Amino acid sequence: MNLINKLANGIAKTKFASRAINDRADLSAFKEKPTARNFSGIFLMCCSFIMGLPGVGLIGVLSFHWHEPLLIIIGGPLLIVLAHLVFFVGMYLAGGNYLMVFFRWATRVTIEKLM
């Protein structure tokens, strides 16, 4: 038995992985129609990606163009924190149940392929 099989067997013995394998976890929850709350959460998560690095890049260019270094020094970290907060609110609105469904399915498929 090689190292990968030993690792897969060890992971398969955990409570999360064994339940995912025994319950034959699948992606059937994604067949349900998403609610307006789910859509708004996904929209906010997409906005957070736009606010993140592209926003900081824009602030950096403006800071350089206007010769205002404090703009990037203060505005950059503030924009990153704001982007994270928007992402977390989006995750809350989108619902963690989809995330758990995906992780259970991915765990089951990965363990079955490795064993």
C-alpha positions as CSV (number, residue, x, y, z in Angstrom):
1,M,0.0,0.0,0.0
2,N,1.6,3.3,-1.0
3,L,1.5,6.6,0.7
4,I,-1.5,8.0,-1.2
5,N,-3.7,4.9,-0.4
6,K,-2.7,5.2,3.3
7,L,-3.6,8.9,3.3
8,A,-6.9,8.2,1.5
9,N,-7.8,5.4,4.0
10,G,-7.0,7.8,6.9
11,I,-9.2,10.5,5.4
12,A,-12.0,8.0,4.7
13,K,-12.1,7.0,8.4
14,T,-13.0,10.6,9.4
15,K,-16.6,11.2,10.3
16,F,-17.1,13.8,7.5
17,A,-15.7,11.5,4.7
18,S,-17.3,8.3,5.9
19,R,-20.7,10.0,6.0
20,A,-20.1,11.4,2.5
21,I,-19.2,8.0,1.2
22,N,-22.0,6.1,3.0
23,D,-24.7,8.7,2.0
24,R,-23.4,8.7,-1.6
25,A,-23.2,12.5,-1.6
26,D,-24.2,14.0,-4.9
27,L,-24.9,17.4,-6.4
28,S,-28.7,17.1,-6.5
29,A,-29.1,20.2,-4.3
30,F,-28.0,22.3,-7.3
31,K,-31.1,21.2,-9.3
32,E,-33.3,23.3,-7.1
33,K,-34.1,26.8,-8.3
34,P,-32.0,29.5,-6.5
35,T,-33.9,32.1,-4.5
36,A,-33.4,35.9,-4.8
37,R,-31.3,35.7,-1.7
38,N,-29.0,33.3,-3.4
39,F,-28.7,35.4,-6.4
40,S,-28.0,38.6,-4.4
41,G,-25.3,36.7,-2.4
42,I,-23.6,35.5,-5.6
43,F,-23.8,39.1,-7.0
44,L,-22.1,40.5,-3.9
45,M,-19.4,37.8,-4.1
46,C,-18.7,38.8,-7.8
47,C,-18.6,42.5,-6.8
48,S,-16.1,41.7,-4.1
49,F,-13.7,40.3,-6.7
50,I,-14.0,43.4,-8.8
51,M,-13.4,45.6,-5.7
52,G,-10.3,43.6,-4.6
53,L,-7.2,43.6,-6.7
54,P,-8.5,45.5,-9.7
55,G,-9.8,48.2,-7.3
56,V,-6.4,48.4,-5.6
57,G,-4.7,48.6,-8.9
58,L,-6.9,51.5,-10.0
59,I,-6.2,53.3,-6.7
60,G,-2.5,52.7,-7.2
61,V,-2.6,54.2,-10.7
62,L,-4.6,57.2,-9.4
63,S,-2.2,57.6,-6.5
64,F,0.7,57.6,-8.9
65,H,-1.0,60.0,-11.4
66,W,-2.1,62.5,-8.7
67,H,1.2,62.2,-6.8
68,E,-0.8,61.3,-3.6
69,P,1.0,58.3,-2.0
70,L,-1.4,58.3,1.0
71,L,-4.2,57.3,-1.4
72,I,-2.7,53.9,-2.0
73,I,-1.2,53.6,1.5
74,I,-4.6,54.1,3.3
75,G,-7.1,53.4,0.5
76,G,-5.6,50.1,-0.6
77,P,-5.9,48.2,2.7
78,L,-9.3,49.8,3.3
79,L,-10.5,48.6,-0.1
80,I,-9.3,45.1,0.6
81,V,-11.0,44.9,4.0
82,L,-14.2,46.2,2.4
83,A,-14.0,43.6,-0.4
84,H,-13.6,40.9,2.2
85,L,-16.6,42.1,4.1
86,V,-18.7,42.2,1.0
87,F,-17.6,38.7,0.1
88,F,-18.5,37.4,3.6
89,V,-22.0,39.0,3.4
90,G,-22.4,37.5,0.0
91,M,-21.4,34.1,1.3
92,Y,-23.9,34.5,4.1
93,L,-26.7,35.4,1.7
94,A,-25.8,32.8,-0.9
95,G,-26.0,30.1,1.8
96,G,-23.5,27.7,3.1
97,N,-25.6,24.7,2.3
98,Y,-24.4,24.7,-1.4
99,L,-20.8,24.9,-0.2
100,M,-21.3,21.8,2.1
101,V,-23.0,19.9,-0.7
102,F,-20.1,20.5,-3.0
103,F,-17.4,19.7,-0.3
104,R,-19.2,16.4,0.6
105,W,-19.5,15.4,-3.1
106,A,-15.8,16.4,-3.8
107,T,-14.6,14.4,-0.8
108,R,-16.6,11.3,-1.8
109,V,-15.3,11.4,-5.4
110,T,-11.7,12.1,-4.4
111,I,-11.6,9.4,-1.8
112,E,-13.2,6.9,-4.2
113,K,-10.7,7.6,-6.9
114,L,-7.7,7.4,-4.6
115,M,-8.8,4.1,-3.0
